[in-house]
């Protein structure tokens, strides 16, 4: 019990109140690509999803976030691998990751594993959201000026066909006429 209290106090001291929002972001991505859509394995299996912090030229020592699902996602959380020197919690309830040295972005913070039956409907999703202890903000500590609130890069959306990218809102589509399309190619 004393170790948990000590760990909570150490993490609390490492995470002061968040400062101004930064343009950096954090997202859940499939294991092989940095895209905002996911083909769920047919017939099910284990999915490995990466949580990555991304802000070019920015280094961090701490991060706090959690991963949520919605839209009928049927995957069952199996656990995660955290890439940090000290961490408290898990990706489902709220994870705080402390790094003893500055690490440059992009930075892999965790790999989350889900067992899936392959039956999630199109447009089901997973997303990085804020940590409950920090007023539901996604926060990172840079290597000098303190805590910053950041946003989610994208919602990882399950698709069943290429057309689902449009129906799930992943590809913006607007009505047009043939004349407007031809005008794009006139010189």
DOLUM-400748 format. One record per atom (N, C-alpha, C): y, x, z. Coordinates in pm, whole numbers, plus 50000, padded with zeros to 5 digits. Each point is the difference from the previous one (the first is absolute). Example, Ala and Ser with C-alpha at 12.3 -4.5 7.8 and 13.67 -1.06 7.14 Angstrom:
2
494315131950780
501194991150000
501205009050000
501054996549928
501195008250006
501094992350073
END
This chain:
187
498815008350000
501194991750000
501255008750000
499985010750079
501165008950007
500285006449864
498935003349925
500195006049868
500714990349906
499634987250003
500644990149914
501484998650036
500294999550127
501404998850042
500785012349955
499415011850017
500655012349958
500225000049848
498994995949925
500134999449853
501094990449959
500064988450065
501044990149966
501385005650031
500155006650113
501305005950036
500405010849901
499075008649961
500305010749903
500434993949868
499254990349950
500364993849873
501334992850012
500254993350112
501264992750020
501185009849995
499845011750061
501065010049997
500225005849861
498935000849922
500115005249864
500654990049906
500024987450036
500534989549915
501214993350066
501195005749986
501184993150050
500304987849914
501054992650033
500354988149923
500275003749855
499544991849903
500195003249860
501475000349962
500345009449910
501375001049948
500154991749874
500915004349914
500284992449879
498815000349904
499924989849916
498894999049905
500125010949894
498885005349957
499945010149895
499424993749875
500165007249887
499484994649875
498525003249982
499415007550093
498585003149993
499164987650025
498725001249971
499134988550020
498605004550035
499194990350041
498615002350034
499194988949937
498815003049952
499194989749934
498525002950015
499204989649975
498555001149990
499685001149852
499245010349963
499625002049860
498485001349988
499474996749881
498575002549977
499725015050012
498735003550016
499645013950025
500355009349885
499964995249877
500165009049886
501374999849935
500794989650016
501274998849929
501104995750095
501245002549957
501164995550077
500594987949925
499274988850006
500404987649933
499994988750102
500654988949966
500144988950094
499014988749972
498935002849928
498974989949977
498635006450018
499014991650023
498675004850038
498934991249937
499055006649933
498794992949957
499045000650117
499714988650060
499034999850111
498615002049941
499155008350062
498675002749943
499184987249980
499454998249880
499134988649972
498755001050088
499644989350064
498815000050085
500235006350136
501215004950023
500325005450131
499775014950013
500225004850118
499865014250029
501065004450099
500125012950018
501005005750090
501215004349917
501184995350040
501235004049935
500735009950089
500455011049943
500825009950070
501424998749949
500934996850088
501394998349961
500875010050077
500965005849931
500845010550059
501354994450043
500485004350117
501364996850045
500825012649980
501034999049913
500795011749962
501474997550028
500655009850063
501465000050015
500575007649882
501064994649936
500535006149879
501524999649998
500625011750008
501445001649979
500215014549960
500305002149875
500135013449945
500995008550081
499565012150035
500855009350071
500184996950148
499204991250056
500144995850140
498775004750077
500195005650117
498895004450085
500004991950128
498804997050050
499904992050122
499075006550102
500164995750126
499115004350107
499314988250069
500494987749978
499444988250067
500094987949907
499114990450020
500054987449924
499354989050083
500534987749985
499444988350069
499984988349904
498844993549987
499814989249903
498724992550031
499704989849921
498694993450002
499734994449861
498764996249974
499584994549870
499554985650023
500544990749921
499604986050009
499444995449866
499224989250005
499424994249879
500404985449992
499864994249881
500324985949983
499544994949865
500344987749972
499654994049872
498504997749982
499254999950110
498564997749990
499175012649985
500575011750030
499245012649990
498794999150090
498805002649944
498754998250075
499415012950056
500675011249978
499495012650052
500005000150152
499025006850057
499875001250146
500355014350037
500955001550091
500445013250046
498825007450065
499765012449953
498885008050052
500485012050083
501245003949982
500515011650072
500945007949912
500415011650049
500905008449924
499845014550039
500495008749914
500145014250029
501505002550005
500485005450112
501435002650018
500245014949982
501045003349924
500345013949974
501225003850082
499795002950125
501085003750090
499435008150115
500895006450075
499575008150114
499744991550124
500744988950013
499844990750111
500304986249947
499194990150036
500294986449958
499584990250107
500644988449995
499744989650098
499894986849926
498934992750022
499804987049938
499165001149873
500124989549918
499304999849872
500884993149897
499595000549874
500834994749892
500114984850004
499114993350068
500034985350002
500934994450107
500085006750114
500834995250111
501325007450013
500085011649942
501185008650009
499555014250025
500385009149913
499585014050010
501245008950009
500005008950098
501035010250012
499345013449975
500535007549904
499465013049963
501035010750032
499605010250076
500895011150034
499455012549933
500895007249931
499655012649934
500735011150073
499325010850037
500625010750077
500955008449917
499874999549866
500885007549912
500584990549896
501095004049937
500584992149891
499055000049881
499854988349938
499184998849880
500834993449891
499945005749880
500784994949888
499374987549940
500854991949941
499584987949931
499635003649856
499074993049935
499214988950054
498955005050098
499704991450098
499115004050109
498974989150027
498745003749992
498904990950034
499904999150152
500204987950054
499954998050145
498654994850047
499344991749918
498724994350042
499234995149878
498694999750013
499144993249903
499344988750076
500154987649948
499474988150067
498794995149921
498944996450071
498754995749936
499774985150024
499694992949892
499664985850007
498654997949934
499174991750062
498774995349937
500374987049929
499694999349872
500404988349923
498814993649931
500064986949986
498954992749929
500354998049853
501165004949957
500434998649862
500494986049967
500264991850102
500354985949976
501464996750035
500845010050023
501424997050026
500604993549876
500804989750017
500624993649884
501085008949939
500324997349875
501135006949937
501244997750086
500835010050006
501264999850074
499835001550151
498775002350051
499845003950140
500665013750014
500415003750122
500785012350011
499825007250134
500435012850000
500105008550118
501385006449996
500625002150117
501345005850001
500265007450130
500775010749991
500475007150118
501204992450054
499984996950129
501124993150065
500355007650128
500994995050071
500505006850118
499064999750119
500235009550088
499235001350124
500584990450104
499154992550072
500494990350098
500865006150112
499765012650037
500795006150107
501405004049956
500254999949869
501315003949948
500654988449927
500004988350063
500614988049944
499504997249859
498715002349978
499354997849871
500675007549886
500455012350030
500585008749897
499025011149968
499975004249874
499275012049961
500965011550029
499615009150087
500915010850037
499345013649979
500845009849964
499575013949988
501035008650070
499575011450052
500915009850059
500085011849907
501235003449959
500145011649913
500015012650086
500175011249938
499895012750071
501305004750061
500984991150016
501235004750058
500884989250060
500244989249925
501024990550046
499454987350063
498724999150022
499484988550074
499224989949919
499974987850055
499194989149944
500744992749889
499214995449902
500564992349888
499074988349970
500594988749972
499224988349959
499855000749848
498784997749952
499755000149855
499344986849961
499754998049872
499424987549952
498645002649935
499334989249968
498735000749929
500285002149851
499305009549937
500205002749857
499544988249915
498864994550035
499454988949923
498884993450078
499674988249959
498884992650056
498815002749909
498915005550053
498805002749921
499314986749972
499954996149874
499544986649962
498665000849926
499064991550040
498694999149935
500164992349869
499505005849891
500004992849873
498574999049948
499734989549926
498674997749940
500015002249849
501204999549939
500155002549856
501375006049977
500225005549881
501315005849969
501094989450004
499684987649963
500994989250005
500474997150142
499175003050098
500394997850140
501205008450040
500235011349932
501175008050035
501284991949979
500004991349900
501164991649974
500034988250097
498884993150017
499984988150085
500205003450148
499665012150040
500205004150139
501375006350023
500825000549896
501345005350014
500115015049994
498965006949951
500045014649993
500755005149878
500034992049893
500705003749878
501054989249976
501295003650003
501024989849977
499944994749858
500094987049987
499944993549870
501154990249990
500664999749886
501064990349979
499824993649863
500464987849986
499924993049873
500875007149898
499594999849873
500755006549895
499764992949868
500725004349900
499804994849865
499625011749910
499464996849883
499625010549906
501255007849956
501114993549987
501245006649961
500435010550102
499874996950129
500345009650104
499065012049999
498724997549971
499035011149993
500355008949882
500284994549882
500365008149882
501285007850026
500934994350074
501275006750026
499795012750084
498945000650076
499725012050079
499725012149911
499514997649876
499585010849912
500965002449884
501114993149992
500995002349896
500795012650033
500445006849893
500815011950025
501384998549947
END
